Amino acid sequence: MKVGIIRCMQTEDFCPGTTDFRVLQARQGAFEGAAGPVELVGFASCGGCPGKKAVLRAREMVRRGADTIALASCVGKGTPIGYPCPFAGQIQECLRRDLGEDVTILDHTH
């Protein structure tokens, strides 16, 4: 599995993504049960509300080898600030439509 992670721009000032990296490396959370090695291809923000750059950034990660795009838990679950992105569903839908069925979209990391 080659993963690109899209995170919430609102949390990047105080969350360095440490837990995302830890669960990816340990194959926990959304990466539990992954067949074969798990490799991080890219880690970028959504570009700010309403996630206007998420598709472009995910598309570039796929171009660079990602077969899976994960929305970091700050997007769908609101971790650690307790405020999930109100656009998370729309972002997922746009990613699926743009990237096609060959790319797996994960709605969280941990």
C-alpha positions in Angstrom: 0.0 0.0 0.0 1.3 3.4 -1.0 -0.5 6.1 0.9 -1.0 9.9 0.6 -2.5 11.6 3.6 -4.6 14.8 3.3 -4.9 16.7 6.6 -6.9 19.6 7.9 -5.2 22.9 7.3 -6.8 24.3 10.5 -4.9 21.8 12.7 -1.4 22.0 11.0 -0.2 24.7 13.3 -0.3 22.5 16.4 -0.4 18.9 15.1 2.7 17.7 13.3 1.0 14.5 12.2 3.0 12.3 14.6 0.1 9.9 15.3 -0.7 9.6 11.6 2.9 8.5 11.0 3.0 6.2 14.0 -0.2 4.3 13.1 0.9 4.0 9.5 4.3 2.6 10.5 2.8 0.2 13.1 0.0 -0.8 10.7 -2.7 0.3 13.2 -5.9 2.2 12.8 -7.0 2.5 9.1 -3.8 0.6 8.1 -4.4 -2.5 10.2 -4.5 -5.6 8.1 -2.8 -4.0 5.0 -1.2 -6.6 2.8 2.4 -6.0 2.2 4.5 -2.9 3.2 2.9 0.4 3.9 4.7 3.4 2.4 4.0 7.1 2.8 4.0 8.9 -0.5 2.9 12.3 0.6 1.5 14.4 3.5 -0.3 17.7 2.7 -3.1 19.9 3.9 -6.5 20.2 2.2 -5.6 23.8 1.3 -8.2 25.3 3.7 -11.9 25.4 3.9 -13.8 24.0 2.0 -10.9 21.6 1.1 -10.4 23.3 -2.2 -7.0 21.9 -2.9 -7.5 18.3 -1.6 -8.3 16.8 -5.0 -5.3 18.5 -6.7 -2.9 17.4 -4.0 -4.3 13.8 -3.9 -4.1 13.7 -7.7 -0.4 14.6 -7.5 0.2 12.0 -4.8 -1.4 9.3 -7.1 0.8 10.5 -9.9 3.8 9.9 -7.6 2.7 6.4 -6.8 0.0 6.5 -4.2 -2.7 3.8 -4.5 -4.5 5.0 -1.4 -5.5 8.4 -0.1 -6.3 8.8 3.5 -8.1 11.7 5.1 -6.3 12.3 8.4 -8.4 11.8 11.4 -8.5 15.6 12.0 -10.7 15.8 8.9 -13.4 13.2 9.6 -13.2 12.8 13.3 -12.0 16.3 14.4 -9.1 14.8 16.2 -7.5 16.5 18.2 -9.6 19.7 18.3 -12.9 18.0 18.5 -14.3 19.7 15.4 -14.8 17.5 12.4 -14.6 19.1 9.0 -18.1 20.0 7.8 -16.9 19.4 4.2 -15.4 15.9 4.9 -18.2 14.0 3.0 -17.9 16.4 0.0 -14.2 16.0 -0.1 -14.4 12.2 0.0 -17.0 12.3 -2.8 -14.9 14.6 -5.0 -11.8 12.4 -4.4 -13.7 9.3 -5.4 -15.1 10.9 -8.5 -11.8 12.4 -9.6 -9.4 9.6 -8.7 -11.6 6.7 -9.8 -12.1 3.2 -8.5 -8.5 2.1 -8.7 -7.6 4.5 -5.8 -8.7 3.5 -2.3 -10.1 6.4 -0.1 -9.8 6.1 3.7 -11.9 8.3 5.8 -9.5 8.4 8.8 -6.0 7.4 9.9 -6.4 6.6 13.6 
